[in-house]
């Protein structure tokens, strides 16, 4: 699909059943990439665009906490209420507009102020 993401995207799941403390997030992620189960199962895209195992272990990592304040899909109903998406969920297209180096070709990209509260 767009930008070749279809062949370069893969969903992988790993589970963790121990206590997690946010202040230890960097250690948690570093331990994740050093875990034998992860090393043997994790698939990454190489520079030759082929899937294969993780070839190097990172010596250090930095993890960021991502705020998760929206836990309901109701958030997306606003897009339909504002006329940005159709009932089917498809984003409405519009005639191309140009803003600096960007092409605005749908109603979602035209949104300037969208209240998330």
Buried (B, 14 or more C-beta within 10 A) or exposed (E): EEEEEEEEEEEEEEEEEEEEEEEEBEEBBBEBBEBEEBBEEBEEEEEEEEEEEBEEEEEEBEBEEEEEEEEEEEEEEEBEEEEBBEEEEEBEEEEEEEEEEEEBBBBBBEEEEEEEE
